[in-house]
Amino acid sequence: MVQAKEGKLVGPSVPFHIWKTSRTKTPLPSLVVSFAILHEVTAIVPLVSIFFAAKTFGLGEKAVQYVRRENIDGKEPNWMQKKSEEWLNEGEEWTGRIGRRYGIFGYPKTLKGSVVQEKEHQQTDIVHNIAGDVANAVLAYGATKALVPVRIGLSMYLAPAFSRRILDPIRKRIMNSWRKSP
């Protein structure tokens, strides 16, 4: 239930900027923005952390080889094997796109709008020969995808506090700077 500052229920006549949730007493727009920011932060932190941990311990290539070997055995793959293969393929595509855009992971940097080069790279990447930083990035991508339920829960749990301690002071400072001084 959403209520206004005076404790009345919010209806169409109450301005959007004073909506507050009844449980957290936090403005609803601020709560939504807090969740969005925290959700992105909880994606970036594990992605970078897992990448460097995998690079340090050489886990990327081992994990990719394990997933490829498990899916070749000839048995009917279970749900986890199918999902691992799907995340591996998505990770390869993501790593290729990011690698070519910024010139990292051993990919040459491509210019914007070079469609011909992009198609050539896609054809050569079909080989599925993953090594080094690419394998670590694929592992980090897959692990971050697997952590989505934890990331969503953590973002929801921390959103009210983040809103009150970070976003509301920023919002108040901006609003006060726009008010006219007497």
CNS distance restraints for C-alpha pairs under 8 A (distance, minus, plus):
assign (resid   1 and name CA) (resid   9 and name CA) 7.92 0.50 0.50
assign (resid   1 and name CA) (resid  21 and name CA) 6.53 0.50 0.50
assign (resid   1 and name CA) (resid  22 and name CA) 6.02 0.50 0.50
assign (resid   2 and name CA) (resid   9 and name CA) 6.44 0.50 0.50
assign (resid   2 and name CA) (resid  10 and name CA) 6.12 0.50 0.50
assign (resid   2 and name CA) (resid  19 and name CA) 6.52 0.50 0.50
assign (resid   2 and name CA) (resid  20 and name CA) 5.78 0.50 0.50
assign (resid   2 and name CA) (resid  21 and name CA) 4.70 0.50 0.50
assign (resid   2 and name CA) (resid  22 and name CA) 5.62 0.50 0.50
assign (resid   3 and name CA) (resid   7 and name CA) 5.69 0.50 0.50
assign (resid   3 and name CA) (resid   8 and name CA) 5.63 0.50 0.50
assign (resid   3 and name CA) (resid   9 and name CA) 4.51 0.50 0.50
assign (resid   3 and name CA) (resid  10 and name CA) 5.05 0.50 0.50
assign (resid   3 and name CA) (resid  19 and name CA) 6.07 0.50 0.50
assign (resid   3 and name CA) (resid  20 and name CA) 5.56 0.50 0.50
assign (resid   3 and name CA) (resid  21 and name CA) 6.24 0.50 0.50
assign (resid   3 and name CA) (resid  22 and name CA) 6.07 0.50 0.50
assign (resid   4 and name CA) (resid   8 and name CA) 5.56 0.50 0.50
assign (resid   4 and name CA) (resid   9 and name CA) 6.18 0.50 0.50
assign (resid   4 and name CA) (resid  10 and name CA) 5.63 0.50 0.50
assign (resid   4 and name CA) (resid  14 and name CA) 7.36 0.50 0.50
assign (resid   4 and name CA) (resid  18 and name CA) 6.02 0.50 0.50
assign (resid   4 and name CA) (resid  19 and name CA) 5.17 0.50 0.50
assign (resid   4 and name CA) (resid  20 and name CA) 5.93 0.50 0.50
assign (resid   5 and name CA) (resid  18 and name CA) 6.64 0.50 0.50
assign (resid   5 and name CA) (resid  19 and name CA) 7.40 0.50 0.50
assign (resid   5 and name CA) (resid  20 and name CA) 7.19 0.50 0.50
assign (resid  10 and name CA) (resid  14 and name CA) 5.88 0.50 0.50
assign (resid  10 and name CA) (resid  19 and name CA) 6.96 0.50 0.50
assign (resid  14 and name CA) (resid  18 and name CA) 7.55 0.50 0.50
assign (resid  14 and name CA) (resid  19 and name CA) 7.80 0.50 0.50
assign (resid  15 and name CA) (resid  19 and name CA) 7.34 0.50 0.50
assign (resid  17 and name CA) (resid  27 and name CA) 7.24 0.50 0.50
assign (resid  17 and name CA) (resid  29 and name CA) 7.29 0.50 0.50
assign (resid  18 and name CA) (resid  27 and name CA) 6.43 0.50 0.50
assign (resid  19 and name CA) (resid  27 and name CA) 5.40 0.50 0.50
assign (resid  19 and name CA) (resid  28 and name CA) 5.79 0.50 0.50
assign (resid  19 and name CA) (resid  29 and name CA) 7.88 0.50 0.50
assign (resid  20 and name CA) (resid  24 and name CA) 7.86 0.50 0.50
assign (resid  20 and name CA) (resid  25 and name CA) 5.42 0.50 0.50
assign (resid  20 and name CA) (resid  26 and name CA) 5.12 0.50 0.50
assign (resid  20 and name CA) (resid  27 and name CA) 4.15 0.50 0.50
assign (resid  20 and name CA) (resid  28 and name CA) 5.35 0.50 0.50
assign (resid  21 and name CA) (resid  25 and name CA) 5.16 0.50 0.50
assign (resid  21 and name CA) (resid  26 and name CA) 5.73 0.50 0.50
assign (resid  21 and name CA) (resid  27 and name CA) 6.44 0.50 0.50
assign (resid  21 and name CA) (resid  28 and name CA) 6.09 0.50 0.50
assign (resid  24 and name CA) (resid 160 and name CA) 6.45 0.50 0.50
assign (resid  26 and name CA) (resid  30 and name CA) 7.19 0.50 0.50
assign (resid  26 and name CA) (resid  31 and name CA) 6.61 0.50 0.50
assign (resid  26 and name CA) (resid 160 and name CA) 6.52 0.50 0.50
assign (resid  26 and name CA) (resid 163 and name CA) 7.18 0.50 0.50
assign (resid  26 and name CA) (resid 164 and name CA) 6.88 0.50 0.50
assign (resid  27 and name CA) (resid  31 and name CA) 6.25 0.50 0.50
assign (resid  28 and name CA) (resid  32 and name CA) 6.30 0.50 0.50
assign (resid  29 and name CA) (resid  33 and name CA) 6.26 0.50 0.50
assign (resid  30 and name CA) (resid  34 and name CA) 6.01 0.50 0.50
assign (resid  30 and name CA) (resid 163 and name CA) 5.86 0.50 0.50
assign (resid  30 and name CA) (resid 167 and name CA) 6.74 0.50 0.50
assign (resid  30 and name CA) (resid 168 and name CA) 7.26 0.50 0.50
assign (resid  31 and name CA) (resid  35 and name CA) 6.20 0.50 0.50
assign (resid  31 and name CA) (resid 159 and name CA) 6.02 0.50 0.50
assign (resid  31 and name CA) (resid 160 and name CA) 6.09 0.50 0.50
assign (resid  31 and name CA) (resid 163 and name CA) 5.83 0.50 0.50
assign (resid  32 and name CA) (resid  36 and name CA) 6.31 0.50 0.50
assign (resid  32 and name CA) (resid 159 and name CA) 7.93 0.50 0.50
assign (resid  33 and name CA) (resid  37 and name CA) 6.19 0.50 0.50
assign (resid  34 and name CA) (resid  38 and name CA) 6.06 0.50 0.50
assign (resid  34 and name CA) (resid 159 and name CA) 5.12 0.50 0.50
assign (resid  34 and name CA) (resid 160 and name CA) 7.46 0.50 0.50
assign (resid  34 and name CA) (resid 162 and name CA) 6.21 0.50 0.50
assign (resid  34 and name CA) (resid 163 and name CA) 5.56 0.50 0.50
assign (resid  34 and name CA) (resid 167 and name CA) 7.34 0.50 0.50
assign (resid  35 and name CA) (resid  39 and name CA) 5.91 0.50 0.50
assign (resid  35 and name CA) (resid 155 and name CA) 5.54 0.50 0.50
assign (resid  35 and name CA) (resid 156 and name CA) 6.15 0.50 0.50
assign (resid  35 and name CA) (resid 158 and name CA) 7.89 0.50 0.50
assign (resid  35 and name CA) (resid 159 and name CA) 5.15 0.50 0.50
assign (resid  36 and name CA) (resid  40 and name CA) 6.37 0.50 0.50
assign (resid  37 and name CA) (resid  41 and name CA) 6.23 0.50 0.50
assign (resid  38 and name CA) (resid  42 and name CA) 5.96 0.50 0.50
assign (resid  38 and name CA) (resid 155 and name CA) 5.29 0.50 0.50
assign (resid  38 and name CA) (resid 158 and name CA) 7.76 0.50 0.50
assign (resid  38 and name CA) (resid 159 and name CA) 7.10 0.50 0.50
assign (resid  39 and name CA) (resid  43 and name CA) 6.40 0.50 0.50
assign (resid  39 and name CA) (resid 151 and name CA) 6.45 0.50 0.50
assign (resid  39 and name CA) (resid 152 and name CA) 6.50 0.50 0.50
assign (resid  39 and name CA) (resid 155 and name CA) 5.51 0.50 0.50
assign (resid  40 and name CA) (resid  44 and name CA) 6.30 0.50 0.50
assign (resid  41 and name CA) (resid  45 and name CA) 6.05 0.50 0.50
assign (resid  42 and name CA) (resid  46 and name CA) 6.61 0.50 0.50
assign (resid  42 and name CA) (resid 151 and name CA) 5.80 0.50 0.50
assign (resid  42 and name CA) (resid 155 and name CA) 7.52 0.50 0.50
assign (resid  43 and name CA) (resid  47 and name CA) 6.21 0.50 0.50
assign (resid  43 and name CA) (resid 144 and name CA) 6.47 0.50 0.50
assign (resid  43 and name CA) (resid 151 and name CA) 7.32 0.50 0.50
assign (resid  44 and name CA) (resid  48 and name CA) 6.15 0.50 0.50
assign (resid  45 and name CA) (resid  49 and name CA) 5.97 0.50 0.50
assign (resid  46 and name CA) (resid  50 and name CA) 5.66 0.50 0.50
assign (resid  46 and name CA) (resid 140 and name CA) 7.50 0.50 0.50
assign (resid  46 and name CA) (resid 144 and name CA) 6.24 0.50 0.50
assign (resid  47 and name CA) (resid  51 and name CA) 6.05 0.50 0.50
assign (resid  47 and name CA) (resid 140 and name CA) 5.20 0.50 0.50
assign (resid  47 and name CA) (resid 141 and name CA) 6.26 0.50 0.50
assign (resid  47 and name CA) (resid 143 and name CA) 7.81 0.50 0.50
assign (resid  47 and name CA) (resid 144 and name CA) 5.93 0.50 0.50
assign (resid  48 and name CA) (resid  52 and name CA) 6.31 0.50 0.50
assign (resid  48 and name CA) (resid 140 and name CA) 7.43 0.50 0.50
assign (resid  49 and name CA) (resid  53 and name CA) 6.09 0.50 0.50
assign (resid  50 and name CA) (resid  54 and name CA) 5.86 0.50 0.50
assign (resid  50 and name CA) (resid 139 and name CA) 7.75 0.50 0.50
assign (resid  50 and name CA) (resid 140 and name CA) 5.13 0.50 0.50
assign (resid  50 and name CA) (resid 143 and name CA) 7.76 0.50 0.50
assign (resid  51 and name CA) (resid  55 and name CA) 6.09 0.50 0.50
assign (resid  51 and name CA) (resid 136 and name CA) 5.46 0.50 0.50
assign (resid  51 and name CA) (resid 137 and name CA) 5.64 0.50 0.50
assign (resid  51 and name CA) (resid 139 and name CA) 7.30 0.50 0.50
assign (resid  51 and name CA) (resid 140 and name CA) 5.10 0.50 0.50
assign (resid  52 and name CA) (resid  56 and name CA) 6.01 0.50 0.50
assign (resid  52 and name CA) (resid 136 and name CA) 7.87 0.50 0.50
assign (resid  53 and name CA) (resid  57 and name CA) 6.19 0.50 0.50
assign (resid  54 and name CA) (resid  58 and name CA) 5.41 0.50 0.50
assign (resid  54 and name CA) (resid  59 and name CA) 4.69 0.50 0.50
assign (resid  54 and name CA) (resid  60 and name CA) 5.58 0.50 0.50
assign (resid  54 and name CA) (resid 136 and name CA) 5.58 0.50 0.50
assign (resid  54 and name CA) (resid 139 and name CA) 7.67 0.50 0.50
assign (resid  54 and name CA) (resid 140 and name CA) 7.73 0.50 0.50
assign (resid  55 and name CA) (resid  59 and name CA) 6.79 0.50 0.50
assign (resid  55 and name CA) (resid  60 and name CA) 7.01 0.50 0.50
assign (resid  55 and name CA) (resid 132 and name CA) 7.81 0.50 0.50
assign (resid  55 and name CA) (resid 133 and name CA) 6.93 0.50 0.50
assign (resid  55 and name CA) (resid 136 and name CA) 6.02 0.50 0.50
assign (resid  58 and name CA) (resid  62 and name CA) 7.30 0.50 0.50
assign (resid  58 and name CA) (resid 136 and name CA) 7.84 0.50 0.50
assign (resid  59 and name CA) (resid  63 and name CA) 6.03 0.50 0.50
assign (resid  59 and name CA) (resid 136 and name CA) 6.95 0.50 0.50
assign (resid  60 and name CA) (resid  64 and name CA) 6.23 0.50 0.50
assign (resid  60 and name CA) (resid 131 and name CA) 7.95 0.50 0.50
assign (resid  60 and name CA) (resid 132 and name CA) 7.27 0.50 0.50
assign (resid  60 and name CA) (resid 133 and name CA) 7.72 0.50 0.50
assign (resid  60 and name CA) (resid 134 and name CA) 7.99 0.50 0.50
assign (resid  60 and name CA) (resid 135 and name CA) 4.60 0.50 0.50
assign (resid  60 and name CA) (resid 136 and name CA) 4.04 0.50 0.50
assign (resid  60 and name CA) (resid 137 and name CA) 7.47 0.50 0.50
assign (resid  60 and name CA) (resid 138 and name CA) 7.30 0.50 0.50
assign (resid  60 and name CA) (resid 139 and name CA) 5.56 0.50 0.50
assign (resid  61 and name CA) (resid  65 and name CA) 6.06 0.50 0.50
assign (resid  61 and name CA) (resid 130 and name CA) 7.27 0.50 0.50
assign (resid  61 and name CA) (resid 131 and name CA) 5.97 0.50 0.50
assign (resid  61 and name CA) (resid 132 and name CA) 6.71 0.50 0.50
assign (resid  61 and name CA) (resid 135 and name CA) 5.28 0.50 0.50
assign (resid  61 and name CA) (resid 136 and name CA) 6.91 0.50 0.50
assign (resid  62 and name CA) (resid  66 and name CA) 6.08 0.50 0.50
assign (resid  63 and name CA) (resid  67 and name CA) 6.26 0.50 0.50
assign (resid  63 and name CA) (resid 139 and name CA) 7.01 0.50 0.50
assign (resid  64 and name CA) (resid  68 and name CA) 6.17 0.50 0.50
assign (resid  64 and name CA) (resid  88 and name CA) 7.50 0.50 0.50
assign (resid  64 and name CA) (resid 130 and name CA) 7.72 0.50 0.50
assign (resid  64 and name CA) (resid 135 and name CA) 6.59 0.50 0.50
assign (resid  64 and name CA) (resid 139 and name CA) 7.33 0.50 0.50
assign (resid  65 and name CA) (resid  69 and name CA) 5.97 0.50 0.50
assign (resid  66 and name CA) (resid  70 and name CA) 6.04 0.50 0.50
assign (resid  67 and name CA) (resid  71 and name CA) 6.33 0.50 0.50
assign (resid  67 and name CA) (resid  81 and name CA) 7.22 0.50 0.50
assign (resid  67 and name CA) (resid  84 and name CA) 6.75 0.50 0.50
assign (resid  67 and name CA) (resid  85 and name CA) 6.68 0.50 0.50
assign (resid  68 and name CA) (resid  72 and name CA) 6.45 0.50 0.50
assign (resid  68 and name CA) (resid  85 and name CA) 7.47 0.50 0.50
assign (resid  69 and name CA) (resid  73 and name CA) 6.64 0.50 0.50
assign (resid  70 and name CA) (resid  81 and name CA) 7.21 0.50 0.50
assign (resid  71 and name CA) (resid  75 and name CA) 7.99 0.50 0.50
assign (resid  71 and name CA) (resid  77 and name CA) 6.47 0.50 0.50
assign (resid  71 and name CA) (resid  81 and name CA) 6.62 0.50 0.50
assign (resid  71 and name CA) (resid  82 and name CA) 7.89 0.50 0.50
assign (resid  71 and name CA) (resid  85 and name CA) 7.61 0.50 0.50
assign (resid  77 and name CA) (resid  81 and name CA) 5.65 0.50 0.50
assign (resid  77 and name CA) (resid  82 and name CA) 6.25 0.50 0.50
assign (resid  78 and name CA) (resid  82 and name CA) 6.32 0.50 0.50
assign (resid  79 and name CA) (resid  83 and name CA) 6.08 0.50 0.50
assign (resid  80 and name CA) (resid  84 and name CA) 5.93 0.50 0.50
assign (resid  81 and name CA) (resid  85 and name CA) 6.15 0.50 0.50
assign (resid  82 and name CA) (resid  86 and name CA) 6.15 0.50 0.50
assign (resid  83 and name CA) (resid  87 and name CA) 6.10 0.50 0.50
assign (resid  84 and name CA) (resid  88 and name CA) 5.99 0.50 0.50
assign (resid  84 and name CA) (resid 142 and name CA) 7.52 0.50 0.50
assign (resid  85 and name CA) (resid  89 and name CA) 6.20 0.50 0.50
assign (resid  86 and name CA) (resid  90 and name CA) 6.18 0.50 0.50
assign (resid  87 and name CA) (resid  91 and name CA) 5.84 0.50 0.50
assign (resid  87 and name CA) (resid 141 and name CA) 7.72 0.50 0.50
assign (resid  87 and name CA) (resid 142 and name CA) 5.36 0.50 0.50
assign (resid  87 and name CA) (resid 145 and name CA) 7.69 0.50 0.50
assign (resid  88 and name CA) (resid  92 and name CA) 6.16 0.50 0.50
assign (resid  88 and name CA) (resid 138 and name CA) 6.29 0.50 0.50
assign (resid  88 and name CA) (resid 139 and name CA) 7.60 0.50 0.50
assign (resid  88 and name CA) (resid 142 and name CA) 6.59 0.50 0.50
assign (resid  89 and name CA) (resid  93 and name CA) 6.34 0.50 0.50
assign (resid  90 and name CA) (resid  94 and name CA) 6.07 0.50 0.50
assign (resid  91 and name CA) (resid  95 and name CA) 5.88 0.50 0.50
assign (resid  91 and name CA) (resid 137 and name CA) 7.38 0.50 0.50
assign (resid  91 and name CA) (resid 138 and name CA) 4.60 0.50 0.50
assign (resid  91 and name CA) (resid 139 and name CA) 7.64 0.50 0.50
assign (resid  91 and name CA) (resid 141 and name CA) 5.76 0.50 0.50
assign (resid  91 and name CA) (resid 142 and name CA) 6.60 0.50 0.50
assign (resid  92 and name CA) (resid  96 and name CA) 6.06 0.50 0.50
assign (resid  92 and name CA) (resid 134 and name CA) 7.63 0.50 0.50
assign (resid  92 and name CA) (resid 138 and name CA) 6.07 0.50 0.50
assign (resid  93 and name CA) (resid  97 and name CA) 6.19 0.50 0.50
assign (resid  94 and name CA) (resid  98 and name CA) 6.11 0.50 0.50
assign (resid  95 and name CA) (resid  99 and name CA) 5.64 0.50 0.50
assign (resid  95 and name CA) (resid 105 and name CA) 7.71 0.50 0.50
assign (resid  95 and name CA) (resid 134 and name CA) 6.54 0.50 0.50
assign (resid  95 and name CA) (resid 137 and name CA) 6.63 0.50 0.50
assign (resid  95 and name CA) (resid 138 and name CA) 6.79 0.50 0.50
assign (resid  96 and name CA) (resid 100 and name CA) 5.98 0.50 0.50
assign (resid  96 and name CA) (resid 107 and name CA) 7.43 0.50 0.50
assign (resid  96 and name CA) (resid 125 and name CA) 7.94 0.50 0.50
assign (resid  97 and name CA) (resid 101 and name CA) 6.08 0.50 0.50
assign (resid  98 and name CA) (resid 102 and name CA) 6.11 0.50 0.50
assign (resid  98 and name CA) (resid 103 and name CA) 7.82 0.50 0.50
assign (resid  98 and name CA) (resid 104 and name CA) 7.49 0.50 0.50
assign (resid  99 and name CA) (resid 103 and name CA) 5.15 0.50 0.50
assign (resid  99 and name CA) (resid 104 and name CA) 4.57 0.50 0.50
assign (resid  99 and name CA) (resid 105 and name CA) 5.53 0.50 0.50
assign (resid  99 and name CA) (resid 106 and name CA) 7.18 0.50 0.50
assign (resid  99 and name CA) (resid 107 and name CA) 5.30 0.50 0.50
assign (resid  99 and name CA) (resid 108 and name CA) 7.48 0.50 0.50
assign (resid  99 and name CA) (resid 109 and name CA) 7.28 0.50 0.50
assign (resid 100 and name CA) (resid 104 and name CA) 6.97 0.50 0.50
assign (resid 100 and name CA) (resid 107 and name CA) 5.42 0.50 0.50
assign (resid 100 and name CA) (resid 108 and name CA) 5.81 0.50 0.50
assign (resid 100 and name CA) (resid 109 and name CA) 4.83 0.50 0.50
assign (resid 100 and name CA) (resid 110 and name CA) 5.65 0.50 0.50
assign (resid 101 and name CA) (resid 109 and name CA) 5.77 0.50 0.50
assign (resid 101 and name CA) (resid 110 and name CA) 6.09 0.50 0.50
assign (resid 101 and name CA) (resid 111 and name CA) 7.73 0.50 0.50
assign (resid 102 and name CA) (resid 109 and name CA) 5.74 0.50 0.50
assign (resid 102 and name CA) (resid 110 and name CA) 7.97 0.50 0.50
assign (resid 103 and name CA) (resid 107 and name CA) 5.41 0.50 0.50
assign (resid 103 and name CA) (resid 108 and name CA) 4.98 0.50 0.50
assign (resid 103 and name CA) (resid 109 and name CA) 3.91 0.50 0.50
assign (resid 103 and name CA) (resid 110 and name CA) 7.41 0.50 0.50
assign (resid 104 and name CA) (resid 108 and name CA) 7.35 0.50 0.50
assign (resid 104 and name CA) (resid 109 and name CA) 7.59 0.50 0.50
assign (resid 105 and name CA) (resid 133 and name CA) 5.44 0.50 0.50
assign (resid 105 and name CA) (resid 134 and name CA) 5.63 0.50 0.50
assign (resid 106 and name CA) (resid 133 and name CA) 7.78 0.50 0.50
assign (resid 106 and name CA) (resid 134 and name CA) 7.89 0.50 0.50
assign (resid 110 and name CA) (resid 114 and name CA) 7.11 0.50 0.50
assign (resid 110 and name CA) (resid 117 and name CA) 7.38 0.50 0.50
assign (resid 110 and name CA) (resid 118 and name CA) 7.87 0.50 0.50
assign (resid 114 and name CA) (resid 118 and name CA) 6.39 0.50 0.50
assign (resid 115 and name CA) (resid 119 and name CA) 6.27 0.50 0.50
assign (resid 116 and name CA) (resid 120 and name CA) 6.36 0.50 0.50
assign (resid 117 and name CA) (resid 121 and name CA) 6.17 0.50 0.50
assign (resid 118 and name CA) (resid 122 and name CA) 6.26 0.50 0.50
assign (resid 119 and name CA) (resid 123 and name CA) 6.35 0.50 0.50
assign (resid 120 and name CA) (resid 124 and name CA) 6.37 0.50 0.50
assign (resid 121 and name CA) (resid 125 and name CA) 6.02 0.50 0.50
assign (resid 122 and name CA) (resid 126 and name CA) 6.57 0.50 0.50
assign (resid 125 and name CA) (resid 129 and name CA) 7.78 0.50 0.50
assign (resid 130 and name CA) (resid 134 and name CA) 6.13 0.50 0.50
assign (resid 130 and name CA) (resid 135 and name CA) 5.53 0.50 0.50
assign (resid 131 and name CA) (resid 135 and name CA) 5.24 0.50 0.50
assign (resid 132 and name CA) (resid 136 and name CA) 6.53 0.50 0.50
assign (resid 133 and name CA) (resid 137 and name CA) 6.02 0.50 0.50
assign (resid 134 and name CA) (resid 138 and name CA) 6.12 0.50 0.50
assign (resid 135 and name CA) (resid 139 and name CA) 6.14 0.50 0.50
assign (resid 136 and name CA) (resid 140 and name CA) 6.14 0.50 0.50
assign (resid 137 and name CA) (resid 141 and name CA) 6.04 0.50 0.50
assign (resid 138 and name CA) (resid 142 and name CA) 6.16 0.50 0.50
assign (resid 139 and name CA) (resid 143 and name CA) 6.09 0.50 0.50
assign (resid 140 and name CA) (resid 144 and name CA) 6.05 0.50 0.50
assign (resid 141 and name CA) (resid 145 and name CA) 6.23 0.50 0.50
assign (resid 142 and name CA) (resid 146 and name CA) 6.22 0.50 0.50
assign (resid 143 and name CA) (resid 147 and name CA) 6.27 0.50 0.50
assign (resid 144 and name CA) (resid 148 and name CA) 6.69 0.50 0.50
assign (resid 147 and name CA) (resid 151 and name CA) 6.04 0.50 0.50
assign (resid 148 and name CA) (resid 152 and name CA) 6.07 0.50 0.50
assign (resid 149 and name CA) (resid 153 and name CA) 6.25 0.50 0.50
assign (resid 150 and name CA) (resid 154 and name CA) 6.04 0.50 0.50
assign (resid 151 and name CA) (resid 155 and name CA) 5.98 0.50 0.50
assign (resid 152 and name CA) (resid 156 and name CA) 6.14 0.50 0.50
assign (resid 153 and name CA) (resid 157 and name CA) 6.12 0.50 0.50
assign (resid 154 and name CA) (resid 158 and name CA) 6.10 0.50 0.50
assign (resid 155 and name CA) (resid 159 and name CA) 5.79 0.50 0.50
assign (resid 156 and name CA) (resid 160 and name CA) 7.86 0.50 0.50
assign (resid 158 and name CA) (resid 162 and name CA) 6.07 0.50 0.50
assign (resid 159 and name CA) (resid 163 and name CA) 5.92 0.50 0.50
assign (resid 160 and name CA) (resid 164 and name CA) 6.19 0.50 0.50
assign (resid 161 and name CA) (resid 165 and name CA) 5.95 0.50 0.50
assign (resid 162 and name CA) (resid 166 and name CA) 5.41 0.50 0.50
assign (resid 162 and name CA) (resid 167 and name CA) 6.76 0.50 0.50
assign (resid 163 and name CA) (resid 167 and name CA) 4.81 0.50 0.50
assign (resid 163 and name CA) (resid 168 and name CA) 5.86 0.50 0.50
assign (resid 164 and name CA) (resid 168 and name CA) 5.29 0.50 0.50
assign (resid 164 and name CA) (resid 169 and name CA) 7.41 0.50 0.50
assign (resid 165 and name CA) (resid 169 and name CA) 6.72 0.50 0.50
assign (resid 166 and name CA) (resid 170 and name CA) 6.59 0.50 0.50
assign (resid 167 and name CA) (resid 171 and name CA) 6.02 0.50 0.50
assign (resid 168 and name CA) (resid 172 and name CA) 5.99 0.50 0.50
assign (resid 169 and name CA) (resid 173 and name CA) 6.08 0.50 0.50
assign (resid 170 and name CA) (resid 174 and name CA) 6.25 0.50 0.50
assign (resid 171 and name CA) (resid 175 and name CA) 6.10 0.50 0.50
assign (resid 172 and name CA) (resid 176 and name CA) 5.95 0.50 0.50
assign (resid 173 and name CA) (resid 177 and name CA) 6.21 0.50 0.50
assign (resid 174 and name CA) (resid 178 and name CA) 6.57 0.50 0.50
assign (resid 175 and name CA) (resid 179 and name CA) 6.56 0.50 0.50
